[in-house]
Amino acid sequence: MRRQVALFISLLCISATFGQINYSIDEEMHVGSLVGNIADDLGIGVERLKSRSARVYFGDSKQYIELNKDRGVLLIKERIDREALCAQSMPCALHFQIILESPIEFYKIIAEVVDINDNAPTFEKGEIKFKISESAVIESKFNLQQAVDLDVGINNLQTYLLEPSDNFALKFQNQADGSKSVDMVLKKALDREIREHLRLVLTAVDGGEPQLSGTMQILITVLDANDNAPVFTKPVYKATVAENTPQGTVVTVVSATDADNGPYGKITYSIGNTNVRHLFNINEDSGEVTLIGNVDYEKARSYQINVRASDEGGLTDSCKVIVDIVDVNDNSPLINVMSKTNVISEDVKSETVVTIINIQDQDDGENGKVECAINQNIPFLLKSTDSNFYSLVTDGDLDRERASEYNITVTCSDEGVPSLSSSVTLTLHISDVNDNAPVFERSSYEAYIVENNTPGLSVFTVKASDADWNQNARLAYILEDSSVNGVPVSSYVSVSAESGVIHAVRSFDYEQLKEFHFRVRAQDGGSPPLSSNVSVRMVIQDQNDNAPQILYPVQTGGSVLAEMVTRSADVGYLVTKVVAVDVDCGQNAWLSYKVHKATDRALFEVGLHNGEIRTVRQVTDKDAVKQRLTVVVEDNGQPSRSATVIVNVAVADSFPQVLSEFTDFSMHDKEYNDKLTFYLVLALAVVSFLFITCLLLIISVKVYRWRQSRVLCHSNLPVIPYYPPRYSDTLGTGTLPHVYNYEVCRTTDSRKSDCKLDRAASHNVLIMDSSSTGTMQKIHSQKNILDEPDSPLEQKPPNNDWRFNQGARPGPSGPHMPYGTHIRWTPKSGTRAAGGPEVAMGTGPWPQPPTEAEQLQALMAAANVSEATGTLGPGTMGLSTRYSPQFTLQHVPDYRQNVYIPGSTATLTSNPQQQQQQAMAQQAGQQALPPPQPGQPEPPKAAQTPASKKKSTKKEKK
């Protein structure tokens, strides 16, 4: 990057200083690239640049450059495209300001954007066609479309190349705007009979590095007999247009003539350059140039239009139309507050700069001249510091008690006709003066913390007060820089800036650091800030966090060390001494020694405080040679910590005897470890076997229950299921259970009964006879008369004698399933057995549920009443012909008239007459039965096997 710096400093009569710095940068530089070291160029240093709150001001323009305060340099913030920023204008520069505070200063910065060769020349069309007469004279000109190169200077379009160049050559003409128009000149006469079509390549080349180019195909068709080209009346036309001219306005009219007649004399006008076609249009027949877009004097002050006239024979001529844009006063002054101070202290001096205002008016001449003023009777003055810059300064002493704020209105007007103006109001507050420093509650602090604390633990709080008001009294607590054993104190503690709470940053270790000192500073929010500091002593308290360490005897992993005691040793003989240390302090380091295990506790003892192992009695010949003592060393901390050591003692008079005895120690340990490994593997295998066995057993039980349920569902035998009762009795009178269970006993003619079926239980139905027509689910889905509210099956209200004892209820107790309904089918003509005397009493216990053996016994008894002499009629519950024909379902009690409520001793009937009829029918049925034959043996009762007992128990549990 090429970089040039020029600094021009002009001192003014006020406290703000101004200057100008020029930089030169390349376009398309990467974001973050260096523009210049503004700190060095201004000569103020990085620290002053940061302390004075330096910033970059671009006004309403896009900010391409940013200020890095830490390095004091200007960096590229956004990619700069010179062509998008300045188009063809040269030079192209970015204008911005550097603003400094306290005191307020600003510097003009001009960053010139240098063009790089990043755009290749381009043609509007990829090919162009010409129709040229073979009679065209030598040196005939054919205007070619100019290539457009967005770059400028040496990177712009430099020359054109034409290939092949047998018949034509190129001729260039310099334009007023610095561009070159290119004409194709005929150098050799054309001969249509030899070659009717020519294809040429026009190459536009720029002067950049590397060199870029663009091409266009030229297709030439050779025609006959057009030997006169159009000729404009003048080569240059000039016109002026005001920037507020409406669209459709005629700018000028161009005219060209052609000496030919017929189609060769008809001229067509067109605009050659593409960059003005969105603003201007030309009538191809009349040559009238009209305005079709909005022109702005602030964007471009003149336009050049290249007009081409061509006849039907392909001959052309060209001219230029220069359109100058006239400025009008259409822009109001724009007021930009570059640096504004909302609050100012009451003790500031006169001529203090409050703010800097930049005035911009995009108009030109008198329309762009601006004058500014402020309202009267205020202690402020507006001074013009430079063109388009004003400074608002104090004009006298300020008194906050007289006026706590000022509303300053700045009005700016230009000198155009009519004059345009704009204004802005600034509100300035007068602040208090900071003249009191913070004061701590104590002259010094001392805090205590136990070691092994949690990082971030709150230790204690320092507190200070300030007699000032508002911001001047707002305190911030700061940990002053210092070191503890060469380590910054900030790695040990931190201070909350708002509350003054001191936190431990790390976990302390008393053994490494017992105490340290640091200082805390309390600083108010005044300007300049006032502060005071206090000394803090942090004391770390010991904690029993270290176990005793055995120094002697040394424990080795490979060999066995033993102390030797002769058999002639006296009482109190010093065998050895256990030496241990504890790195803790105080009572946490007080050690005591005890014998935990010993081969012979009566032979040795250990000193409680000194760890000396001595003999308690005289050594005898009966004492074993190998003696092992396990000594526990324990500290006095809370909780206490301990360590153990094994002391091997050899009781012998010679060393070879000791060596032979102690060689077995290591072998014994190895055998012990091998046995332990074997037992662990064996235990793992047993547990795995038990787990797999239990898993297989559970699967077998599940499969067995599933098969039993399938057998039960497909069986043709009458099943009397039993389920555990779910009812409760209250004071001898029946109540409904928490789960409403109903048992409904119905006949095959149950459609005409007095019972109403519960809908909620229609999914729990047990069909006993295969001849039954459908299930309850099917009945429910067909919405039969059981679900109709006016059905004759609706239950009648109970009478006063509806209570029956449990023994009088016919049949076994039904299954009690939640919200379930269980049906027993009887023949249409069947009768029910009447109850005994207890029917009217309503007393008696609830019968015990029958077991499977009892159910089988009942079926066998029924089968032996008489011989099987016939077939059963309808409603026999599907029994085979081996049963007596007299044993039909007429002996099964009729449940059409009774409704039993589980959980209660109540049986609902319709009326007493029905009960009497039922009793009579039962007696008649008993008389009709033949007496039992004396010779016939009584059917044996089925004994309850252990399997049936087990099944019964499982059912009860379910």
ABEGO torsion letter per residue (X at the ends): XBBBBBBBBBBBABABBBBBBBBBBBBGBBBGBBABBAAAAAGAEAAAAAAAGBBBBAEABBBABBBBAAAGBBBBABBBBAAAAAEABOBBBBBBBBBBBOBBBBBBBBBBBBBBBABBBBBABABBBBBBBAABBBGBBBBBBBBBBABBEAABBABBBBOBAAABBBBBBBBAAGBBBBBBBBABBBBAAABABBBBBBBBBBABOBBBBBBBBBBBBBBBGBABBBBBABABBBBBBBAABBBGBBABBBBBBBABBEAAABBBBBBABAAAAAABBBBAAAGBBBBABBBBAAABABBBBBBBBBBAAGBBBBBBBBBBBBBBBABBBBBBBABBBABBBAABBBGBBABBBBBBBABBEAAABBBBBBBBGBABBBBBABBGBBBBBBBEBBBAAABABBBBBBBBBBABOBBBBBBBBBBBBBBBBBABBBBBABABBBBBBBBGBBBGBBABBBBBBBABBEAAABBBBBBBBBBBGGBBAAAABBBBAAAGBBBBABBBBAAABABBBBBBBBBBABOBBBBBBBBBBBBBBBBBABBBBBAOBBBBAABBBBBBBBAABBBGBBABBBBBBBABBEAAABBBBBBABBABAAABBBBAAAGBBBBABBBBAABBABBBBBBBBBBABOBBBBBBBBBBBBBBABAAAAAAAAAAAAAAAAAAAAAAAAAAAAAAAAAAAAAAAAAAAAAAAAAAAAAAAAAAAABABBBBBBBBBBBBBBGGBBBBBABBBBBBBBBAAAAABABBBBAAAAABBBBABAABBEBAAAAAAAGBAAABAABAABBBBBBABABBBAAABBEBBBBBBBGBBBBBBBBAABBBBBBBAAAAAGBEBBBBBBBAAAAAAAAAAAAAABBBABBBBBGAGGBBAABBAABBAAABBBAAABBBBBGBABBBBABAAAAAAAAAAAAAAAAABBBBBAABBBBBBBBBBAAAAAAAAAAAAX
